[in-house]
Amino acid sequence: MQPETNPLCPDCSPEATALDRRGFLSSLTAVAATGLSSALWTAPAFAAPSPKSAAETAVKTFYDTLKDTQKKAICFDWDFKHPERGLLRSHVSNFWPVTKPFFTSDFYTKEQRAILFDIFKGVFNPDWHDRFVKQLKDDHDGKPWGGGLSCAIFGKPGSDQFEFVMSGRHMTIRADGNTASHVALGGPIFHGHAPSGFTEKVHHPDNIFWSQAELANNVYKILGGKQQKMALVERRPKDEFTVPFQGNEERLAGMPCSEMSKDQKEAVQKVLMSLIDPYRKEDRDEVLECLKKQGGLDKCWLAFYKDGDTGNDGEWDNWRLEGPSFVWYFRGHPHVHIWINVADDAKVALNARNF
């Protein structure tokens, strides 16, 4: 089976559909927030997502409601390859519909749309639900709750290989019950936000992710002069080429975390914890476990990019934390794009394209 191809704007143009505000809000429930360990360079006890996790359970429930005609449109074999996007379940882009039916269309029933948002909220830390609702609305011209979202299922939910993918403008998220080997977060994911227009203002007002960049800039401020010179890279790479794994420290750019002082390492640890904070605890644990297997933050490098400094104020909008099989690239100009790819093995290939 092959999803229908949709015309895509070169960079983040919104779709003309919208989600039902009341339907989305009614699907949100109060859930207790889960804390994070802040111990320096250490990971908590490992507890990856499973087929019985909340999001994956909702995926199975959603799958069981689908009619045969719906399955033909959004369900695919585990290793289905799209003629343009390659292995479709691992594709990532800043703006792409994984299938044509949008959540706002009559293709889905009201019950199915409610379950889709159960999946959505199940993937994220409850503390971030409202922020992601804001992102969806802001990035779709104020249309309530994110028009243009679509989804696909690969494999059969409940089996030993399945993955749910939700994608749209500024969002690619996954739920796989840890059935995709070696990868965290189900594979490469993407987030973005542009609350104040295509070119954001200095300090990125109202951007839900900017606090992460502020913590990264705090690290830069406490680096010594020679360290800052090492950490500051002249030009940022193109988005689509920044997140495949390098697999070798010699290929990494910026400042090696292993050469930082204790207080500097503690500041990088705060950055790391802020980066994983938006996600459910199982995914946070799995990211940290993958990072631990490649040597932890001591095997990572932190780079800031001089190119694309909004306002030319020395507050670095573009930066990247990277290890052998860990890439978290924060591109803040002209607006925020965040490319994320984490695995426990650098041999895992990336399937990415920047539209």
Secondary structure, DSSP 8 states (H G I E B T S, - for coil): ---------SS----S----HHHHHHH------------TT---------TTSHHHHHHHHHHHH--HHHHHHHEE-TT-EETTTEEGGGEE-SB--SSS--TTSTTS-HHHHHHHHHHHHHHB-GGGHHHHHHHHHHTTTT-TT-TT-EEEEEE-TTSSSEEEEEEEBTEEEEE-TT-STTBSTTS-EEEEE-TT-SS--TT-TT-TTHHHHHHHHHHHHHS-HHHHHHHEESS---GGGSSS---SGGG--SEEGGGS-HHHHHHHHHHHHHHHTTB-HHHHHHHHHHHHHTTGGGG-EEEEESTT-GGGSS--SEEEEEETTEEEEEE-SSSEEEEEEEBS-TT---EE---
